Every structure is written in structure tokens, then in C-alpha cells.
Amino acid sequence: MAKGRHEASKSDGKKTKKSTAPKKKDSVKRGKDSKKAKRDGTSRKNAVLAVVLIIVFLAAAAVTGAVVVGKTAKIHPNLTLGGAQIGGMTVAEAADALDKAGWTADSDATVTVTLPGEYSISISAEEAGLDLDSTEAAQAAYNYGHGDNPIENVKAYFKCITGKATQADVLCCADTEGIKTKVSDALKEYSAFLEQGYRTDLENEKLICVKGGENIKIGEDELCTAIIEAFYDNKDSFDYAVDISSAEPLDFDKLHKELYAEAVDAAYDAKTQKATKSTVGVDFDVSEAQSLWDKASAGDTVIIPLTVTKPKYTTEQLNEMLFRDKLGAQTTNYSSSTDGRATNVELSADKINGVILNPGEEFSYNDVVGQRTAEAGFKTAAAYAGGKVVQEIGGGICQTSSTLYCAALFANLEIVHRDCHMFAVGYVPWGLDATVSWGGPEFKFKNNRDFPIKIVAKHENRELTIEIWGTDVDGSYVEMTNSVSTVYDDEYTSVAVGTKAITYRNVYDKDGNLLSRTQEDVSYYNYHDEDIAWPTPTPKQTAKPTQTAKPTQTPAA
């Protein structure tokens, strides 16, 4: 066994020595390869360093060139504007050249760009800031390539020297903030339309959708440039196309629930004294909408018919129409009145001032003015009572009611109830007075027009003016005429005992053509006893005429 171990050990030792001892020839070869690798690595490093240095040099040269380009005092070479060659000129020289070439500012030009979905943006040259005179145009030409961005300056310079700079490129450098502002605002609205997925054109009764509109992206700068190009290509309109390859479905059942509305007319609200909110009726056929959508391709504008029911009057229309027209007016004088009577005229006028009647509503003079008492501020003044002139609280208020009666007639309003005085009055013509007294007689009229009316009463320098304001829809107007005759006693037929007045309401159209003539009322006015010339002697000295004036009750005058 010992021998075997020894031999095995010897044998193993030989093998180890043989396998670990390198040959001399291989060692030399590896040394040469190592030196070559070092030389190659150094060469590559030197090459990379050279490239970097070249790039740095070129970048430095480019930056230096860009700075130089952007700092030159003249317009870049080979630049043409408005048919004039202005490259290499100063701004002043270029302005002179543009003048000689006939450059004119165009403030009347307008460009309309239409985006998918029939959405239009219209901009005038004045709004855009493109109504440039020759000096402003020359300045814009200089600004092209002389901005704050060196890279853009170099690009502009090379476009100029290669003849590729367009007039639009140049004039983009003018003060076109107007275009940018308007386009920016419009695109915000347009984006809201795309996000919503539809818009309604109620005037033309259509619902507008863009199939795939959710994929539309429009660059603000690109659109501004396109508009400027249109200005200087003398194009007044163009379509801005957008590529759309796919579209999401639209839920028309849901859309119908959002849009459907019943029409509601605006009405006058007495509390707010303004028109209530009106609503436009909107409806569409869901099946038809879905069919139109399915037939359209991505990118198409889909027009869906709407059924639009407009209110008779919108809120805006009614607010503009309310109380805009003076329908009727009357002025009477009370300069000869006592202070007490003047107070009563003015107090009663103040009480009716500002009263508003909606269509169909009725005005009652006694209800509005109220009972004439000292506590209410009324004074003692002359009034008719029992055929005589007496002193009563509230004397004189009939002048206010009579003035209002005239205004109501001229406003072509319906008179519900009116009584004449027992004796004639001097402040209005025959047949145009209206007597009142607490408990009766009464004066009432009705607003038979389609719009609210307002009573405006004012007094100054012992003159009372009452106006009725409302909405004149056709320009028609009223003239009052009367037929006046003397009333004679039935027995003493030659004795005048009073006056009869028949009044007529004459309605004319705006062109003065008579539309109608109707009898308004018949009024009888008694003479005072001292004014009746009875025969002498006669047993009828105290008799009254058999035809007596209305009313039978004695009111305050």
C-alpha cells in the first residue's frame, strides 16, 4: 500500500507541474497583445476627444454666429416684403422702399377659419394687429431673425438667404397679440365643445357633433401662423383640417335627456319688476341621430336636426320691451287752486304714481288712493255737493282722476267704469272728466294690452302730468273727439239747462290711417241755477231739467 501511495503522489506531482508551467512562446505573445491594446485604447480616446473638441468648437461657432446674426443692425439678406426687396436695409430704408412699392395698411380685411364641427373664428386685420403701415412692416421684417432665441435667429437667417422666408414668416414678427389672444380664447371654447361632445345651434335648429372629436388636438401657434398666412395670401376664409382615425361612441339617449326642454315664455314678475326666465323648447329624434352618426366616418361633422320651439318673448326681449314706450299722457293745470286743493291733487297723484298693471289686471281709483281723511293727509277744499260748492276733505282729487282718465283713453285702454261730473269742469275738455267719491262713484280701467303698464304721475309748478308707459307693438295711437250740444228743458224748450257731450275714440295706425271710431261715452252737465234763464214770471223757477247729468250721487270735485 505504501508503494502505491508514493507512486500516486509522484504521478500527481508531475501532472500539476506540467499543467501550470506556461510556455515561453505564449508569454511573449500575450505581452505584445497587451501593448497593442493599450495603444488602441489611447487612439480611441484621442479620437473621441477630437470629436468632442470639434463639436464644442462648432457649437461655440454656432452660438457666436447666432449671436452675431441676432445682433446685426440690418434686415437679413434676400428678404422680400410687399413686392419690395428690403434685404440688407435698415428699418428706415425698408420703410421708404415699402412706401415706394405702394405698401398700404389693410384694416378692412377679415379672415375666418373654420375648425371641425362648423366652429368658426373670425379676426379682422385691426384686431390681429396686422393693419401695419410701412414703418411697422419694416420693423416686423427686422424683427424676423433678431429675437431673443439664437437658434430661431439662425433658422430665420438661413431661410432668408435661401429665399424660403415667406411674407407670413416675416409678419409673424409683428405685434400679433390680437390673433394670439383671440385664438387662445376661441380654442378654450372649442376645447370645451370637444370635451362636451356636441354643441347646439338653436338659430339654425341643429345639433353639431364631430365623430372622433375627443382626439382632436390643435396647436395654437400653428393656427395663428395659418391665419397670418391667409391674411397675406388675401384669403378671407379657410378650413383648418385635422386628421382623425378613430372615434368613441356617443350615447344619444343620455344626450336627449340633457337637451330636452319645454318652451316657457317670459312673464313680468311684480316682485322683481323684471321678466322671468324664459326657456327655448328643444327636442330631437334619437333614432335619426344614431343613424346619422353610424353612417359618418371618423373626423366627419355630424349634423342632427333639432326641433326648436322659441318662446313668444325671451327674458332679454321682455326686459328690453318693458315700459319702454309712452302710450298716453295728459297734463292739467291747477294754478288757481287753493293750497288745500293743490295738496289734495298732489297727494292723490303721488298715491297712483308707479302703479303697475299686468295684462288683464284692473285699476280702481278708490282702492289705490284710499279714503280721503285728514289722518291720510288730505285737506279741506272746494267740492260739489247737492248742486252747490261746499268745503270738504279731499276736494280736488277729481282733477287727478280726470287727468288719469284722459291718459288711459290715449293709451287705448279699456274703461271699465267712469262717471262725469254733475257740473262741467274747466281742466279737461267736455266729456273727458271722471268724477270719484269714497263709496262711489268710481273710476276703473283695465290693462287690455299684451304687456304690463305703469302709471307715472308728476307735478311741478301747479301742473299735473299723468303718463302711462308700456310697450307699443304696432305704433297705433288714439285721438279723442267730441260732439257738444245744448240741452233744453222739456217744457220750456227755449230754456238751456245743460250741455251734452258725446265723445269718440279714434284709433289710427302708425301711418295715420283710421282703424276704428267708436263712441266712448255720453256726458250730461247741468247748468247752475243762476245760469239758467227761466221765463219771467214762471212757476218753474226751482224746477230741474228733465235730462240730468250723470252721476246721480254727488262726488267731491
C-alpha positions as CSV (number, residue, x, y, z in Angstrom):
1,M,0.0,0.0,0.0
2,A,2.9,2.3,0.8
3,K,4.3,1.9,-2.6
4,G,1.1,2.6,-4.3
5,R,0.6,5.9,-2.3
6,H,4.1,7.0,-3.3
7,E,3.6,6.4,-6.9
8,A,0.3,8.0,-6.9
9,S,1.8,11.1,-5.2
10,K,4.6,11.2,-7.7
11,S,2.4,10.9,-10.6
12,D,0.1,13.7,-9.3
13,G,3.1,16.0,-8.8
14,K,4.1,15.6,-12.4
15,K,0.8,16.4,-13.8
16,T,0.4,19.5,-11.7
17,K,3.8,20.8,-12.8
18,K,3.0,20.1,-16.4
19,S,-0.3,21.9,-16.4
20,T,0.8,25.0,-14.5
21,A,4.0,25.8,-16.2
22,P,3.5,28.3,-19.1
23,K,5.4,28.0,-22.3
24,K,7.8,30.8,-23.1
25,K,6.4,31.4,-26.6
26,D,2.9,32.1,-25.2
27,S,4.2,34.6,-22.6
28,V,5.8,36.7,-25.3
29,K,2.7,36.7,-27.4
30,R,0.5,38.0,-24.6
31,G,2.9,40.8,-23.8
32,K,2.7,42.0,-27.4
33,D,-1.2,41.9,-27.3
34,S,-1.3,43.9,-24.1
35,K,0.9,46.7,-25.6
36,K,-1.3,46.8,-28.7
37,A,-4.5,47.1,-26.7
38,K,-3.0,50.0,-24.8
39,R,-2.1,51.7,-28.0
40,D,-5.6,51.1,-29.5
41,G,-7.3,52.4,-26.3
42,T,-5.3,55.6,-26.4
43,S,-6.1,56.1,-30.1
44,R,-9.9,55.7,-29.4
45,K,-9.7,58.2,-26.5
46,N,-7.8,60.7,-28.7
47,A,-10.5,60.3,-31.5
48,V,-13.4,60.8,-29.1
49,L,-11.6,63.8,-27.6
50,A,-11.1,65.2,-31.0
51,V,-14.8,64.8,-31.9
52,V,-15.8,66.4,-28.7
53,L,-13.5,69.3,-29.3
54,I,-14.8,69.7,-32.9
55,I,-18.5,69.6,-31.6
56,V,-17.6,72.2,-28.9
57,F,-15.9,74.3,-31.5
58,L,-18.8,74.1,-33.9
59,A,-21.3,74.8,-31.1
60,A,-19.3,77.7,-30.0
61,A,-19.1,78.9,-33.5
62,A,-22.8,78.4,-34.0
63,V,-23.6,80.3,-30.8
64,T,-21.2,83.0,-31.8
65,G,-22.8,83.1,-35.2
66,A,-26.3,83.1,-33.8
67,V,-25.4,86.0,-31.5
68,V,-23.9,87.8,-34.4
69,V,-26.9,87.1,-36.6
70,G,-29.3,88.3,-34.0
71,K,-27.3,91.5,-33.3
72,T,-27.0,92.8,-36.9
73,A,-28.3,96.2,-37.5
74,K,-29.9,95.4,-40.8
75,I,-32.7,93.2,-42.2
76,H,-31.4,89.8,-43.2
77,P,-30.4,89.4,-46.9
78,N,-32.6,88.3,-49.7
79,L,-35.8,89.3,-47.9
80,T,-38.8,90.5,-49.9
81,L,-42.0,92.1,-48.5
82,G,-44.9,93.5,-50.4
83,G,-43.1,93.2,-53.6
84,A,-40.1,95.2,-52.4
85,Q,-36.6,93.8,-52.0
86,I,-35.6,95.1,-48.5
87,G,-32.9,92.6,-47.5
88,G,-29.8,94.3,-46.1
89,M,-31.6,97.5,-45.4
90,T,-32.2,99.4,-42.1
91,V,-35.7,99.8,-40.9
92,A,-35.9,103.4,-42.2
93,E,-34.6,102.3,-45.6
94,A,-37.0,99.4,-45.8
95,A,-40.0,101.7,-44.8
96,D,-39.1,104.0,-47.6
97,A,-38.8,101.1,-50.1
98,L,-42.2,99.8,-49.0
99,D,-43.7,103.3,-49.5
100,K,-42.3,103.4,-53.0
101,A,-43.7,99.9,-53.7
102,G,-47.2,101.1,-52.7
103,W,-47.5,99.3,-49.3
104,T,-50.8,100.2,-47.6
105,A,-52.2,99.1,-44.2
106,D,-55.3,96.9,-44.7
107,S,-57.6,97.4,-41.8
108,D,-60.7,96.1,-43.5
109,A,-59.5,92.6,-44.2
110,T,-61.0,89.8,-42.2
111,V,-60.1,86.1,-42.1
112,T,-62.5,83.4,-40.9
113,V,-61.1,80.0,-40.1
114,T,-63.5,77.0,-39.7
115,L,-62.5,74.2,-37.4
116,P,-64.1,70.7,-37.5
117,G,-67.6,70.9,-36.2
118,E,-68.5,74.1,-38.1
119,Y,-66.8,76.2,-35.4
120,S,-65.6,79.5,-36.9
121,I,-63.1,82.1,-35.7
122,S,-63.2,85.5,-37.4
123,I,-60.4,88.0,-36.9
124,S,-60.1,91.4,-38.6
125,A,-56.7,92.8,-39.5
126,E,-57.2,95.5,-37.0
127,E,-58.0,93.0,-34.2
128,A,-55.0,91.0,-35.3
129,G,-52.6,93.9,-35.3
130,L,-51.8,93.4,-38.9
131,D,-53.1,96.7,-40.3
132,L,-49.4,97.8,-40.5
133,D,-48.1,100.9,-42.0
134,S,-44.8,100.9,-43.9
135,T,-42.7,101.6,-40.8
136,E,-44.4,98.9,-38.7
137,A,-44.0,96.4,-41.6
138,A,-40.3,97.3,-41.9
139,Q,-39.9,96.8,-38.2
140,A,-41.5,93.4,-38.4
141,A,-39.1,92.5,-41.2
142,Y,-36.2,93.5,-39.0
143,N,-37.6,91.6,-36.0
144,Y,-37.5,88.4,-38.1
145,G,-34.3,86.7,-37.1
146,H,-33.4,89.4,-34.5
147,G,-35.2,87.9,-31.5
148,D,-34.2,86.6,-28.1
149,N,-33.8,83.0,-29.3
150,P,-30.4,82.5,-31.0
151,I,-31.4,79.2,-32.6
152,E,-34.6,80.7,-34.1
153,N,-32.4,83.7,-35.3
154,V,-30.1,81.3,-37.2
155,K,-33.1,79.4,-38.7
156,A,-34.6,82.7,-39.9
157,Y,-31.3,83.8,-41.4
158,F,-30.8,80.7,-43.4
159,K,-34.5,80.8,-44.6
160,C,-33.8,84.4,-45.8
161,I,-30.5,83.7,-47.6
162,T,-32.0,80.6,-49.3
163,G,-35.1,82.6,-50.4
164,K,-37.5,80.4,-48.4
165,A,-38.7,83.1,-45.9
166,T,-42.4,84.0,-46.7
167,Q,-44.2,87.2,-46.1
168,A,-46.2,85.4,-43.4
169,D,-43.0,84.3,-41.7
170,V,-41.9,87.9,-41.5
171,L,-45.2,89.4,-40.4
172,C,-45.5,86.8,-37.6
173,C,-42.9,89.0,-36.0
174,A,-45.3,92.0,-36.0
175,D,-47.3,92.6,-32.8
176,T,-49.9,89.9,-33.5
177,E,-51.0,89.6,-29.9
178,G,-54.6,90.2,-31.1
179,I,-54.5,87.0,-33.1
180,K,-52.9,85.1,-30.3
181,T,-55.4,86.3,-27.7
182,K,-58.4,85.6,-29.9
183,V,-57.2,82.2,-31.0
184,S,-56.4,81.3,-27.4
185,D,-59.8,82.3,-26.1
186,A,-61.5,80.6,-29.1
187,L,-59.6,77.3,-28.6
188,K,-60.6,77.2,-24.9
189,E,-64.2,77.4,-26.0
190,Y,-63.6,74.9,-28.8
191,S,-61.9,72.5,-26.4
192,A,-65.0,72.8,-24.1
193,F,-67.2,71.9,-27.1
194,L,-65.0,68.8,-27.9
195,E,-65.0,67.8,-24.3
196,Q,-68.8,68.0,-24.1
197,G,-69.0,66.1,-27.4
198,Y,-71.6,68.4,-29.0
199,R,-72.9,71.9,-29.4
200,T,-76.4,73.2,-30.3
201,D,-77.2,75.8,-33.0
202,L,-80.7,76.8,-32.0
203,E,-80.9,79.6,-34.5
204,N,-80.4,77.1,-37.4
205,E,-82.1,74.2,-35.5
206,K,-79.3,71.7,-35.5
207,L,-77.1,69.7,-33.1
208,I,-73.5,69.5,-34.2
209,C,-71.1,66.7,-33.3
210,V,-67.6,65.7,-34.5
211,K,-67.1,62.0,-34.8
212,G,-63.9,61.4,-33.0
213,G,-63.7,65.0,-31.7
214,E,-62.2,63.7,-28.5
215,N,-59.0,63.0,-30.5
216,I,-58.6,66.5,-32.0
217,K,-55.6,68.4,-31.0
218,I,-55.0,71.9,-32.5
219,G,-51.7,73.8,-31.9
220,E,-52.3,77.4,-31.0
221,D,-49.1,78.6,-32.7
222,E,-49.8,76.7,-35.9
223,L,-53.3,78.0,-36.1
224,C,-52.1,81.6,-35.6
225,T,-49.5,81.2,-38.4
226,A,-52.1,79.8,-40.7
227,I,-54.3,82.8,-40.1
228,I,-51.5,85.2,-40.7
229,E,-50.7,83.4,-44.0
230,A,-54.3,83.7,-45.0
231,F,-54.2,87.5,-44.4
232,Y,-51.2,87.9,-46.7
233,D,-52.4,85.5,-49.3
234,N,-55.6,87.6,-49.5
235,K,-57.8,84.6,-48.4
236,D,-60.8,85.7,-46.5
237,S,-61.6,82.1,-45.2
238,F,-60.2,78.7,-45.0
239,D,-60.9,75.3,-43.3
240,Y,-58.4,74.0,-40.8
241,A,-58.2,70.2,-41.4
242,V,-57.4,67.7,-38.7
243,D,-56.7,64.0,-39.2
244,I,-58.8,61.7,-37.1
245,S,-58.6,58.0,-37.3
246,S,-60.9,56.7,-34.5
247,A,-64.0,57.7,-32.6
248,E,-65.7,56.8,-29.4
249,P,-69.5,56.1,-29.5
250,L,-72.0,58.8,-28.4
251,D,-74.9,58.0,-26.1
252,F,-77.8,59.7,-27.8
253,D,-80.4,58.6,-25.2
254,K,-78.4,60.3,-22.5
255,L,-77.8,63.3,-24.7
256,H,-81.6,63.6,-25.3
257,K,-82.2,63.7,-21.6
258,E,-79.7,66.5,-21.2
259,L,-81.0,68.6,-24.1
260,Y,-84.8,68.1,-24.0
261,A,-86.7,71.2,-22.7
262,E,-90.3,72.6,-22.9
263,A,-90.7,76.1,-24.2
264,V,-91.5,78.7,-21.5
265,D,-92.5,82.3,-22.2
266,A,-91.0,85.1,-20.1
267,A,-93.5,87.0,-17.9
268,Y,-93.4,90.1,-15.8
269,D,-92.6,89.4,-12.1
270,A,-94.1,92.1,-10.0
271,K,-91.7,91.4,-7.1
272,T,-88.5,91.8,-9.0
273,Q,-90.1,94.2,-11.6
274,K,-88.3,92.2,-14.3
275,A,-89.0,89.4,-16.7
276,T,-89.0,85.8,-15.5
277,K,-86.7,83.3,-17.1
278,S,-87.7,82.1,-20.5
279,T,-86.8,78.7,-21.9
280,V,-86.4,77.6,-25.5
281,G,-88.0,74.2,-26.3
282,V,-85.5,71.7,-27.7
283,D,-86.1,68.1,-29.0
284,F,-84.6,65.7,-31.5
285,D,-85.2,62.2,-32.8
286,V,-82.8,59.8,-31.1
287,S,-83.1,57.1,-33.8
288,E,-82.4,59.5,-36.6
289,A,-79.4,60.9,-34.6
290,Q,-77.9,57.4,-34.1
291,S,-78.4,56.6,-37.8
292,L,-76.6,59.7,-38.9
293,W,-73.8,59.0,-36.5
294,D,-73.3,55.4,-37.7
295,K,-73.1,56.4,-41.3
296,A,-70.4,59.1,-40.7
297,S,-66.7,58.4,-40.8
298,A,-64.2,59.4,-38.1
299,G,-63.5,63.1,-38.5
300,D,-66.9,63.9,-40.1
301,T,-69.1,66.7,-38.7
302,V,-72.5,65.1,-37.9
303,I,-75.5,67.4,-38.2
304,I,-78.6,66.3,-36.3
305,P,-81.9,68.2,-36.9
306,L,-83.4,69.8,-33.8
307,T,-87.0,70.7,-33.2
308,V,-86.7,74.2,-31.6
309,T,-89.8,76.0,-30.1
310,K,-89.0,79.5,-29.3
311,P,-90.9,81.4,-26.5
312,K,-93.1,84.2,-27.6
313,Y,-90.8,86.6,-25.7
314,T,-87.4,85.7,-24.2
315,T,-86.3,87.2,-20.9
316,E,-84.0,89.6,-22.6
317,Q,-86.6,90.7,-25.1
318,L,-89.2,91.3,-22.5
319,N,-86.8,93.2,-20.2
320,E,-86.0,95.5,-23.2
321,M,-89.7,96.0,-24.0
322,L,-91.0,96.6,-20.6
323,F,-92.2,100.2,-20.0
324,R,-90.2,101.5,-23.0
325,D,-93.0,103.5,-24.7
326,K,-95.2,106.3,-23.5
327,L,-98.6,105.1,-24.6
328,G,-100.7,108.0,-23.4
329,A,-100.4,111.2,-21.4
330,Q,-102.4,114.2,-20.2
331,T,-101.4,117.4,-18.4
332,T,-103.8,119.7,-16.4
333,N,-103.3,122.9,-14.6
334,Y,-104.3,123.8,-11.1
335,S,-102.6,127.2,-10.7
336,S,-105.8,128.9,-9.5
337,S,-106.3,126.2,-6.7
338,T,-106.1,127.0,-3.0
339,D,-103.2,125.4,-1.1
340,G,-105.6,122.8,0.3
341,R,-106.9,121.8,-3.1
342,A,-103.4,121.7,-4.5
343,T,-102.3,119.4,-1.7
344,N,-105.1,117.0,-2.4
345,V,-104.3,116.9,-6.2
346,E,-100.6,116.2,-5.5
347,L,-101.2,113.7,-2.7
348,S,-103.6,111.7,-4.8
349,A,-101.2,111.8,-7.7
350,D,-98.4,110.5,-5.5
351,K,-100.6,107.6,-4.5
352,I,-101.2,106.4,-8.0
353,N,-97.6,107.1,-9.2
354,G,-95.7,103.9,-10.0
355,V,-98.7,101.6,-10.0
356,I,-98.1,98.7,-12.4
357,L,-100.9,96.6,-14.0
358,N,-100.2,93.2,-15.6
359,P,-102.2,92.3,-18.7
360,G,-105.8,91.7,-17.6
361,E,-105.5,93.5,-14.3
362,E,-107.9,96.3,-13.3
363,F,-107.2,99.6,-11.7
364,S,-109.6,101.1,-9.1
365,Y,-109.0,104.7,-8.2
366,N,-110.7,104.5,-4.8
367,D,-108.8,101.3,-3.9
368,V,-105.5,102.8,-4.8
369,V,-105.9,106.3,-3.4
370,G,-107.9,105.2,-0.3
371,Q,-110.4,107.0,1.8
372,R,-109.8,110.7,1.9
373,T,-109.3,111.7,5.5
374,A,-107.4,114.3,7.5
375,E,-105.3,111.4,9.0
376,A,-104.3,110.4,5.5
377,G,-103.1,113.9,4.8
378,F,-105.9,115.3,2.8
379,K,-107.1,118.9,3.2
380,T,-110.4,120.7,3.2
381,A,-111.1,122.3,-0.2
382,A,-114.0,123.2,-2.5
383,A,-116.2,120.4,-3.8
384,Y,-119.6,119.9,-5.4
385,A,-122.3,118.6,-3.1
386,G,-126.1,118.9,-3.6
387,G,-125.6,121.1,-6.6
388,K,-123.6,123.6,-4.7
389,V,-119.9,124.3,-4.0
390,V,-119.1,123.2,-0.4
391,Q,-115.9,122.7,1.6
392,E,-115.0,119.0,2.0
393,I,-111.9,117.0,2.9
394,G,-110.4,115.8,-0.3
395,G,-111.8,118.4,-2.6
396,G,-109.8,118.5,-5.9
397,I,-109.0,114.8,-6.2
398,C,-111.3,114.5,-9.2
399,Q,-108.7,116.5,-11.2
400,T,-106.3,113.6,-10.7
401,S,-108.9,111.0,-11.7
402,S,-109.9,113.0,-14.8
403,T,-106.3,113.5,-15.8
404,L,-105.7,109.8,-15.4
405,Y,-108.9,109.1,-17.4
406,C,-107.6,111.1,-20.4
407,A,-104.2,109.3,-20.2
408,A,-106.0,105.9,-20.2
409,L,-108.0,106.8,-23.2
410,F,-105.0,108.0,-25.2
411,A,-103.2,104.7,-24.2
412,N,-106.2,102.9,-25.8
413,L,-107.0,101.1,-22.6
414,E,-110.4,99.5,-21.7
415,I,-112.5,101.8,-19.5
416,V,-114.5,99.7,-17.0
417,H,-116.4,102.4,-15.2
418,R,-116.5,106.2,-15.5
419,D,-118.9,108.9,-14.4
420,C,-119.0,112.5,-15.4
421,H,-119.4,115.4,-13.0
422,M,-122.8,116.9,-12.4
423,F,-121.4,120.2,-13.5
424,A,-118.8,120.9,-16.1
425,V,-115.1,121.3,-15.0
426,G,-112.6,123.6,-16.6
427,Y,-109.4,121.5,-16.5
428,V,-110.3,118.9,-19.2
429,P,-112.4,119.1,-22.4
430,W,-116.1,118.2,-22.5
431,G,-116.6,114.5,-21.8
432,L,-113.1,113.8,-20.7
433,D,-113.6,114.1,-16.9
434,A,-114.1,111.3,-14.4
435,T,-115.6,112.1,-11.0
436,V,-114.9,110.0,-7.9
437,S,-116.1,109.9,-4.3
438,W,-115.5,107.5,-1.5
439,G,-118.2,104.9,-1.6
440,G,-119.0,105.8,-5.2
441,P,-118.9,107.0,-7.9
442,E,-115.8,105.2,-9.0
443,F,-113.3,105.3,-11.9
444,K,-111.9,102.0,-13.1
445,F,-110.0,100.8,-16.2
446,K,-108.3,97.6,-17.3
447,N,-105.0,96.8,-18.9
448,N,-106.2,95.1,-22.1
449,R,-102.7,95.1,-23.7
450,D,-100.3,92.3,-24.0
451,F,-97.6,93.9,-21.8
452,P,-97.6,95.4,-18.3
453,I,-98.3,99.1,-18.0
454,K,-97.1,101.7,-15.4
455,I,-98.7,104.9,-14.2
456,V,-96.3,107.8,-13.9
457,A,-97.7,110.9,-12.2
458,K,-95.7,114.0,-11.6
459,H,-96.5,117.6,-10.5
460,E,-94.5,120.8,-10.8
461,N,-95.4,124.5,-10.8
462,R,-99.1,123.6,-10.2
463,E,-99.2,121.4,-13.3
464,L,-100.2,117.7,-13.1
465,T,-99.0,115.3,-15.7
466,I,-100.0,111.7,-15.8
467,E,-98.4,109.3,-18.3
468,I,-99.0,105.6,-19.0
469,W,-95.9,103.7,-20.0
470,G,-95.9,100.2,-21.6
471,T,-95.0,98.5,-24.8
472,D,-96.1,99.9,-28.2
473,V,-96.2,96.9,-30.5
474,D,-97.7,98.4,-33.6
475,G,-97.4,102.2,-33.5
476,S,-101.1,102.8,-33.3
477,Y,-102.4,105.9,-31.4
478,V,-105.7,107.5,-30.2
479,E,-107.3,110.8,-30.8
480,M,-110.4,111.9,-28.9
481,T,-113.1,113.9,-30.5
482,N,-116.5,115.1,-29.1
483,S,-119.8,116.3,-30.3
484,V,-121.2,119.0,-27.9
485,S,-124.8,120.2,-27.9
486,T,-127.1,122.3,-25.6
487,V,-129.7,120.5,-23.5
488,Y,-133.1,122.3,-23.3
489,D,-135.9,122.0,-20.8
490,D,-138.7,119.7,-22.0
491,E,-141.5,122.2,-21.1
492,Y,-139.6,125.4,-21.7
493,T,-138.0,124.3,-24.9
494,S,-136.2,127.6,-25.4
495,V,-134.5,127.4,-22.0
496,A,-131.0,125.9,-21.9
497,V,-130.5,123.8,-18.8
498,G,-127.3,121.9,-19.6
499,T,-124.7,120.5,-22.1
500,K,-124.5,117.1,-23.7
501,A,-121.1,115.8,-24.9
502,I,-120.6,112.6,-26.9
503,T,-117.0,111.5,-27.0
504,Y,-115.5,109.3,-29.7
505,R,-112.3,107.2,-29.6
506,N,-110.5,107.3,-32.9
507,V,-107.7,104.8,-33.4
508,Y,-105.1,105.3,-36.1
509,D,-102.3,103.1,-37.3
510,K,-98.7,104.3,-37.4
511,D,-99.2,105.7,-40.9
512,G,-102.2,107.8,-39.9
513,N,-104.9,105.5,-41.3
514,L,-108.1,105.4,-39.3
515,L,-108.6,101.9,-37.9
516,S,-111.7,102.5,-35.8
517,R,-114.1,105.1,-34.5
518,T,-116.3,104.2,-31.5
519,Q,-118.5,106.1,-29.2
520,E,-116.8,106.3,-25.9
521,D,-119.4,107.8,-23.6
522,V,-122.3,110.3,-23.4
523,S,-121.9,113.0,-20.7
524,Y,-124.6,115.5,-19.4
525,Y,-123.6,118.6,-17.5
526,N,-126.2,120.7,-15.6
527,Y,-126.1,124.4,-15.6
528,H,-126.0,126.1,-12.2
529,D,-129.4,127.6,-11.2
530,E,-128.1,131.1,-11.5
531,D,-127.0,130.4,-15.1
532,I,-130.5,129.2,-16.3
533,A,-132.6,131.9,-17.9
534,W,-136.1,130.8,-16.9
535,P,-139.1,132.8,-18.4
536,T,-140.3,135.7,-16.1
537,P,-142.7,135.2,-14.4
538,T,-142.8,131.5,-14.3
539,P,-144.0,129.0,-11.7
540,K,-140.9,126.7,-12.6
541,Q,-138.2,128.8,-11.0
542,T,-136.9,125.9,-8.9
543,A,-137.5,123.1,-11.4
544,K,-134.6,121.0,-12.7
545,P,-134.2,119.9,-16.3
546,T,-135.7,116.5,-17.0
547,Q,-132.5,115.4,-18.6
548,T,-129.9,115.4,-15.8
549,A,-126.3,114.7,-15.9
550,K,-124.7,111.6,-14.5
551,P,-123.8,110.7,-11.8
552,T,-126.8,110.7,-9.5
553,Q,-124.6,110.7,-6.5
554,T,-122.7,113.9,-5.6
555,P,-118.9,113.5,-5.6
556,A,-116.0,115.6,-4.5
557,A,-114.9,117.8,-7.4
